[in-house]
Every structure is written in C-alpha cells, then in structure tokens.
C-alpha cells in the first residue's frame, strides 16, 4: 500500500507547490479532482484535453515531484432530475474518463447519483425506509428506470476509453451508500463498478469498516483515509441522522475527523490488515475534512498515524513454517 492524499485539500495552492508540500510529508500518491464537487483547480480537463503541451506539463509536474497519480475524482450527481445539472456532472465524469485515458490511468472515483421520485421531479429523493409503500415503489423506479440504465451506458463509454475501474464512494444521499447497494449495482452492471471506500461514511451509519472490507473484497478499487467521531450524548438523544451544519460540532451527532481522532491506531491497524487480506495493495488516500483542525495540522496528524499503521513491504515466504 502507498500513502496518498486527495489534493482538493489544497485547491487554493498551485499544483506544483501543493505536490512539493505533500512530498515533504512522505506522501507517495495523489488523487486529483477534475470536476464535479471536487472542482478542477489542479486538473482542468477542458484545458488538458485540448492542449497537448499543457497535458504533458501536467504529467511532468507530477513525475518531477516524485509522486504517482492514484485516481481522477469527479464526484457528482449525473442522475439529478434537473437535466442541466445532471448533464454538467455527466460531462465532468466523461471528461475524467478521457483524461484518465490520456495519461494511461484506468480508474476514476465518483458517486452513483440519485434521481428524483418521478419524471417531473425537481430535486433528488434519497429513500431510506420501505414504508409507506410509496417509498419502496420510488426506490424500484429509481433503480430500474434510472440508475442501472445510466451506469450500463457509462460503463460502456469508460471501457471504450480504457477505464475499467469506477470507484463509487458509498455516500448517504446517493443510491449507492452501503455494501448491499454497491454490490447490487455491480451485479447489474458489471465488475467495472467498485468502491472508493471511505470508512467515515460507514462509521456514522453504524457499519463496521472491517466487515465491509471483507464483504467487498476485490470490489475495492480505491480507499479514502478519513475518520468520524460519534458524539454519544447527541446520538443518544437524536440518533445519527443529522441535518445540522457540519460546523455545529458541539450539537451534531457525529463529525468528520482526521485519521486517529475518531478511532485509535489499533482500529486503523485492523482496517489496513484486512485490506491486505482481501488483496488491496493501492492508495490509502487521505481526505481531510476535519473542521476542528487546520489544513496543515489535520493532514500532518493523519500522515503520522498512517505511517505507523500502513503495511508496505511484501510478505514473502512464511519463514517460520
């Protein structure tokens, strides 16, 4: 495994300077946003795909920094019922595929998307319960009429351009948000659908990241290192479904934390060990969204803990047998 980072953390800094900083911390791989919610501050496909010189310079910048590219990320909602919004995200995702093809990368990260509840809807509708029966009917309509057909078409496009790993982040608010929904879409569409696995979203939903890792196995394409702290007192009163702003840390049921500030090193060692057991040997990409820490402090503390827990050397033969 290699220590990585999602560079949107430093979207306010030019790519060469951001890479130099990451390298100084001992980071080996970078995940770069190229549209959608992550933005394109460090990789603008509209420029790079139409200017060979800029594309070559982009690749040299990463190579000269001594870093590797783990994925292009373009998280968005291509199934949004507002067709203009959906088209914008779909274009960003297709551009990410084309950019990956241009640099010889075979994977992207994104969200599954979430449609509305009927053809005339104005906003997405994330279904979280089976009753009243309206919700079950909406869910089946979303999957059969929108989600599966969209991803069947997108996967064909991606494969035609050399991208055979589409890492979907299991994120509430979208149709694919847990193990079961990811595997359902993968079964319907194909093995090109996998997970950009982020424990932080699993933890607050009550899932065990180790159990999820074992269930997904080789469907894990990319891994985000981000933690969550559950507030036992607020959760005891209101449960984990929380719509208060992320900045209202004192009153929320949970908040995102830098690695090690939700669970301890032993917890993360178990995650890393189980990733190795299922054969994952790729980026462990830090996504820093800890509202209690600065960009620098949250990242450096995550790096320090992950350096302690990552397993990086081949096992070799069992010398004691």
VEXKOL-293960 format. One record per residue (C-alpha): residue in one letter; y, z, x. Coordinates in Angstrom, 2 decimals, always signed. Example, Ala and Ser with C-alpha at 12.3 -4.5 7.8 and 13.67 -1.06 7.14 Angstrom:
% residues 2
SITE, resn, y, z, x
SITE, A, -4.50, +7.80, +12.30
SITE, S, -1.06, +7.14, +13.67
//
This chain:
% residues 321
SITE, resn, y, z, x
SITE, X, +0.00, +0.00, +0.00
SITE, X, +3.58, -0.60, +1.05
SITE, X, +6.69, +1.38, +0.26
SITE, X, +9.09, -0.68, -1.83
SITE, X, +12.29, -0.43, -3.84
SITE, X, +13.87, -2.13, -6.84
SITE, X, +17.12, -3.38, -5.31
SITE, X, +19.14, -3.12, -8.54
SITE, X, +19.80, +0.42, -7.34
SITE, X, +22.42, -1.12, -5.04
SITE, X, +23.63, -4.05, -7.14
SITE, X, +27.15, -3.03, -6.14
SITE, X, +26.41, -3.87, -2.50
SITE, X, +25.83, -7.32, -0.98
SITE, X, +22.18, -8.15, -0.40
SITE, X, +22.28, -8.13, +3.46
SITE, X, +23.88, -4.68, +3.50
SITE, X, +21.52, -3.33, +0.86
SITE, X, +18.50, -4.62, +2.77
SITE, X, +19.72, -3.11, +6.02
SITE, X, +20.06, +0.27, +4.30
SITE, X, +16.61, +0.03, +2.73
SITE, X, +15.07, -0.96, +6.06
SITE, X, +16.71, +2.02, +7.77
SITE, X, +14.83, +4.32, +5.39
SITE, X, +11.47, +2.79, +6.25
SITE, X, +11.10, +0.65, +3.14
SITE, X, +8.84, -2.40, +3.58
SITE, X, +9.06, -4.42, +0.36
SITE, X, +11.82, -5.26, -2.11
SITE, X, +11.68, -6.11, -5.79
SITE, X, +14.75, -8.15, -6.71
SITE, X, +16.33, -8.59, -10.13
SITE, X, +17.16, -12.18, -11.02
SITE, X, +18.36, -11.98, -14.60
SITE, X, +17.97, -10.18, -17.91
SITE, X, +18.69, -6.46, -17.99
SITE, X, +18.44, -6.03, -14.17
SITE, X, +21.13, -8.66, -13.62
SITE, X, +21.23, -11.20, -10.82
SITE, X, +23.56, -9.62, -8.27
SITE, X, +21.06, -10.15, -5.45
SITE, X, +19.36, -13.34, -6.66
SITE, X, +21.14, -15.75, -8.97
SITE, X, +18.66, -18.47, -9.99
SITE, X, +21.41, -20.75, -11.25
SITE, X, +22.69, -20.92, -7.66
SITE, X, +19.47, -20.65, -5.67
SITE, X, +17.51, -23.23, -7.66
SITE, X, +20.20, -25.87, -7.31
SITE, X, +21.28, -25.33, -3.72
SITE, X, +18.53, -25.62, -1.08
SITE, X, +20.83, -24.22, +1.59
SITE, X, +21.52, -21.07, -0.42
SITE, X, +17.82, -20.67, -1.20
SITE, X, +16.93, -20.97, +2.49
SITE, X, +19.63, -18.44, +3.38
SITE, X, +18.30, -16.04, +0.73
SITE, X, +14.83, -16.22, +2.24
SITE, X, +16.17, -15.81, +5.78
SITE, X, +18.18, -12.77, +4.73
SITE, X, +15.02, -11.00, +3.55
SITE, X, +12.98, -12.10, +6.57
SITE, X, +15.72, -11.17, +9.06
SITE, X, +15.85, -7.70, +7.54
SITE, X, +12.13, -7.33, +8.29
SITE, X, +11.24, -6.95, +4.62
SITE, X, +8.86, -8.64, +2.18
SITE, X, +9.52, -9.68, -1.40
SITE, X, +7.15, -7.99, -3.88
SITE, X, +8.40, -9.49, -7.16
SITE, X, +11.28, -11.03, -9.05
SITE, X, +12.21, -8.94, -12.08
SITE, X, +13.86, -10.30, -15.20
SITE, X, +13.26, -7.67, -17.89
SITE, X, +14.44, -8.75, -21.31
SITE, X, +13.51, -9.39, -24.95
SITE, X, +12.59, -13.05, -25.41
SITE, X, +11.40, -12.24, -28.94
SITE, X, +14.72, -10.87, -30.15
SITE, X, +15.36, -12.04, -33.75
SITE, X, +18.83, -13.20, -32.72
SITE, X, +17.88, -16.65, -31.40
SITE, X, +20.79, -16.83, -28.99
SITE, X, +19.84, -13.52, -27.39
SITE, X, +16.15, -14.48, -27.28
SITE, X, +16.95, -17.83, -25.69
SITE, X, +19.03, -16.17, -22.99
SITE, X, +16.20, -13.86, -22.00
SITE, X, +13.62, -16.65, -22.18
SITE, X, +15.75, -18.79, -19.86
SITE, X, +16.09, -15.89, -17.41
SITE, X, +12.33, -15.40, -17.39
SITE, X, +11.59, -19.07, -16.87
SITE, X, +14.16, -19.18, -14.08
SITE, X, +12.40, -16.23, -12.47
SITE, X, +9.16, -18.22, -12.54
SITE, X, +10.87, -21.24, -10.98
SITE, X, +12.48, -19.06, -8.32
SITE, X, +9.13, -17.46, -7.52
SITE, X, +7.62, -20.92, -7.17
SITE, X, +10.45, -21.97, -4.85
SITE, X, +9.80, -19.08, -2.43
SITE, X, +6.00, -19.09, -2.71
SITE, X, +5.71, -15.90, -4.75
SITE, X, +3.09, -15.66, -7.50
SITE, X, +4.39, -12.90, -9.73
SITE, X, +7.28, -11.68, -11.84
SITE, X, +7.98, -8.47, -13.76
SITE, X, +9.42, -8.25, -17.27
SITE, X, +9.00, -6.74, -20.76
SITE, X, +6.77, -8.04, -23.55
SITE, X, +9.64, -8.26, -26.03
SITE, X, +9.89, -7.03, -29.60
SITE, X, +10.70, -9.19, -32.64
SITE, X, +12.25, -8.16, -35.92
SITE, X, +10.27, -7.44, -39.07
SITE, X, +10.63, -10.85, -40.76
SITE, X, +12.08, -14.30, -40.08
SITE, X, +15.53, -13.29, -41.30
SITE, X, +15.78, -10.07, -39.28
SITE, X, +18.90, -9.26, -37.27
SITE, X, +17.51, -6.64, -34.87
SITE, X, +14.16, -5.75, -33.25
SITE, X, +11.86, -3.37, -35.09
SITE, X, +9.56, -1.26, -32.92
SITE, X, +6.73, +0.01, -35.10
SITE, X, +5.43, +3.48, -34.21
SITE, X, +3.43, +4.53, -37.28
SITE, X, +0.88, +2.88, -39.63
SITE, X, +2.17, +4.22, -42.97
SITE, X, +3.77, +3.42, -45.34
SITE, X, +1.77, +0.21, -45.25
SITE, X, +4.90, -1.85, -44.66
SITE, X, +4.74, -0.85, -41.01
SITE, X, +1.14, -1.95, -40.47
SITE, X, +1.94, -5.27, -42.10
SITE, X, +5.03, -5.71, -39.91
SITE, X, +3.02, -4.95, -36.78
SITE, X, +0.37, -7.56, -37.52
SITE, X, +3.04, -10.14, -38.34
SITE, X, +4.82, -9.40, -35.06
SITE, X, +1.65, -9.81, -33.01
SITE, X, +0.09, -12.79, -34.77
SITE, X, +3.20, -14.81, -35.56
SITE, X, +5.49, -13.95, -32.65
SITE, X, +4.11, -12.02, -29.68
SITE, X, +0.80, -13.77, -28.99
SITE, X, +2.08, -17.34, -29.59
SITE, X, +5.11, -16.73, -27.36
SITE, X, +3.06, -15.38, -24.47
SITE, X, +0.44, -18.10, -24.76
SITE, X, +3.18, -20.66, -24.24
SITE, X, +4.94, -18.72, -21.49
SITE, X, +1.75, -18.18, -19.51
SITE, X, +1.02, -21.90, -19.57
SITE, X, +4.51, -22.55, -18.19
SITE, X, +4.10, -19.89, -15.50
SITE, X, +0.68, -21.16, -14.40
SITE, X, +2.04, -24.69, -14.12
SITE, X, +4.55, -23.33, -11.58
SITE, X, +2.16, -21.22, -9.53
SITE, X, +2.88, -17.83, -11.12
SITE, X, -0.36, -16.18, -12.21
SITE, X, +0.70, -12.53, -12.39
SITE, X, +3.14, -11.46, -15.07
SITE, X, +3.65, -7.72, -14.81
SITE, X, +4.74, -6.26, -18.14
SITE, X, +6.35, -2.84, -17.97
SITE, X, +4.83, -0.50, -20.56
SITE, X, +8.11, +0.46, -22.17
SITE, X, +8.79, +2.01, -25.58
SITE, X, +10.90, -0.22, -27.77
SITE, X, +8.72, -3.23, -26.98
SITE, X, +5.38, -4.35, -28.43
SITE, X, +3.55, -3.60, -25.17
SITE, X, +4.26, +0.05, -24.43
SITE, X, +0.89, +1.68, -23.70
SITE, X, -2.57, +0.91, -22.32
SITE, X, -4.05, -0.33, -25.57
SITE, X, -1.21, -2.73, -26.37
SITE, X, -1.23, -4.18, -22.82
SITE, X, -4.97, -4.81, -22.94
SITE, X, -4.71, -6.28, -26.44
SITE, X, -2.17, -8.87, -25.29
SITE, X, -4.15, -9.58, -22.10
SITE, X, -7.30, -10.20, -24.17
SITE, X, -5.41, -12.55, -26.49
SITE, X, -3.53, -14.49, -23.81
SITE, X, -5.40, -14.27, -20.51
SITE, X, -5.71, -12.47, -17.16
SITE, X, -2.25, -13.63, -16.11
SITE, X, -0.94, -10.77, -18.24
SITE, X, -0.99, -7.43, -16.44
SITE, X, +1.07, -4.31, -15.86
SITE, X, +4.11, -3.45, -13.85
SITE, X, +3.00, +0.15, -14.17
SITE, X, +5.77, +2.75, -14.38
SITE, X, +4.50, +6.35, -14.76
SITE, X, +7.85, +7.62, -16.03
SITE, X, +7.39, +5.93, -19.41
SITE, X, +3.79, +7.07, -19.64
SITE, X, +4.59, +10.71, -18.92
SITE, X, +7.06, +11.26, -21.73
SITE, X, +4.76, +9.57, -24.22
SITE, X, +2.03, +12.07, -23.34
SITE, X, -0.18, +9.75, -21.30
SITE, X, -1.83, +10.65, -18.01
SITE, X, -0.93, +8.02, -15.39
SITE, X, -4.27, +8.52, -13.59
SITE, X, -6.22, +7.88, -16.80
SITE, X, -4.10, +4.76, -17.41
SITE, X, -4.69, +3.52, -13.85
SITE, X, -8.45, +3.86, -14.31
SITE, X, -8.34, +2.11, -17.67
SITE, X, -6.25, -0.82, -16.41
SITE, X, -7.93, -1.38, -13.04
SITE, X, -7.25, -4.87, -11.75
SITE, X, -4.75, -5.47, -14.56
SITE, X, -2.22, -3.54, -12.46
SITE, X, -0.05, -6.15, -10.73
SITE, X, +2.90, -4.04, -9.56
SITE, X, +3.79, -0.35, -9.51
SITE, X, +7.07, +1.47, -10.08
SITE, X, +7.60, +4.87, -8.50
SITE, X, +9.69, +6.81, -10.99
SITE, X, +9.24, +10.30, -12.39
SITE, X, +10.04, +12.06, -15.66
SITE, X, +10.77, +15.71, -16.32
SITE, X, +9.75, +17.02, -19.72
SITE, X, +12.04, +19.80, -20.99
SITE, X, +9.52, +22.18, -22.54
SITE, X, +12.11, +24.02, -24.63
SITE, X, +13.82, +20.99, -26.16
SITE, X, +10.47, +19.27, -26.71
SITE, X, +9.10, +22.37, -28.45
SITE, X, +11.95, +22.08, -30.95
SITE, X, +12.33, +18.31, -31.37
SITE, X, +9.31, +16.56, -29.86
SITE, X, +9.51, +13.73, -27.33
SITE, X, +11.09, +11.02, -29.49
SITE, X, +14.69, +11.43, -28.36
SITE, X, +17.68, +9.21, -29.13
SITE, X, +20.33, +11.31, -27.38
SITE, X, +22.15, +9.59, -24.48
SITE, X, +20.40, +9.76, -21.11
SITE, X, +23.43, +11.56, -19.73
SITE, X, +22.95, +14.51, -22.09
SITE, X, +20.41, +16.05, -19.74
SITE, X, +20.81, +19.62, -21.00
SITE, X, +19.78, +18.77, -24.55
SITE, X, +17.29, +15.92, -24.11
SITE, X, +13.55, +16.42, -24.48
SITE, X, +12.99, +14.56, -21.20
SITE, X, +14.96, +12.85, -18.44
SITE, X, +14.08, +10.38, -15.71
SITE, X, +13.85, +12.00, -12.29
SITE, X, +13.44, +10.89, -8.72
SITE, X, +9.84, +11.00, -7.50
SITE, X, +8.79, +14.61, -6.99
SITE, X, +11.32, +16.14, -9.37
SITE, X, +9.19, +15.74, -12.48
SITE, X, +5.78, +16.39, -10.93
SITE, X, +4.88, +17.63, -7.45
SITE, X, +3.40, +15.88, -4.42
SITE, X, -0.18, +16.75, -5.42
SITE, X, +0.33, +14.86, -8.70
SITE, X, +1.61, +11.80, -6.84
SITE, X, -1.22, +12.00, -4.29
SITE, X, -3.66, +11.78, -7.19
SITE, X, -1.84, +8.72, -8.55
SITE, X, -1.89, +6.99, -5.17
SITE, X, -5.56, +7.85, -4.56
SITE, X, -6.55, +6.43, -7.94
SITE, X, -4.55, +3.27, -7.32
SITE, X, -6.62, +2.80, -4.18
SITE, X, -9.86, +3.48, -6.06
SITE, X, -9.16, +0.66, -8.54
SITE, X, -8.27, -1.70, -5.69
SITE, X, -4.48, -1.74, -5.91
SITE, X, -3.01, -2.41, -2.47
SITE, X, +0.52, -3.69, -3.03
SITE, X, +4.05, -2.41, -3.51
SITE, X, +4.90, +1.09, -4.65
SITE, X, +8.42, +0.19, -5.70
SITE, X, +10.95, +2.99, -6.17
SITE, X, +13.08, +2.66, -9.29
SITE, X, +15.78, +5.31, -9.05
SITE, X, +17.30, +6.24, -12.43
SITE, X, +17.80, +9.96, -11.87
SITE, X, +21.12, +10.90, -13.49
SITE, X, +21.22, +14.20, -11.58
SITE, X, +21.26, +12.56, -8.15
SITE, X, +23.42, +10.05, -6.32
SITE, X, +22.07, +6.65, -5.37
SITE, X, +21.53, +7.82, -1.79
SITE, X, +20.06, +11.26, -2.46
SITE, X, +17.69, +10.14, -5.22
SITE, X, +16.37, +7.30, -3.08
SITE, X, +16.03, +9.25, +0.17
SITE, X, +14.18, +12.10, -1.53
SITE, X, +11.81, +9.64, -3.21
SITE, X, +11.19, +7.89, +0.11
SITE, X, +10.44, +11.18, +1.83
SITE, X, +7.85, +12.22, -0.74
SITE, X, +6.21, +8.81, -0.96
SITE, X, +5.88, +8.59, +2.82
SITE, X, +3.90, +11.81, +2.59
SITE, X, +1.59, +10.63, -0.18
SITE, X, +1.09, +6.87, +0.35
SITE, X, -2.21, +5.70, +1.79
SITE, X, -1.52, +2.77, +4.08
SITE, X, -4.44, +2.27, +6.50
SITE, X, -7.74, +0.50, +5.73
SITE, X, -10.57, +2.97, +5.15
SITE, X, -13.06, +1.35, +7.49
SITE, X, -16.72, +2.35, +7.50
SITE, X, -17.85, +5.79, +6.32
SITE, X, -18.32, +7.14, +9.80
SITE, X, -19.87, +10.41, +8.66
SITE, X, -22.80, +8.80, +6.78
//
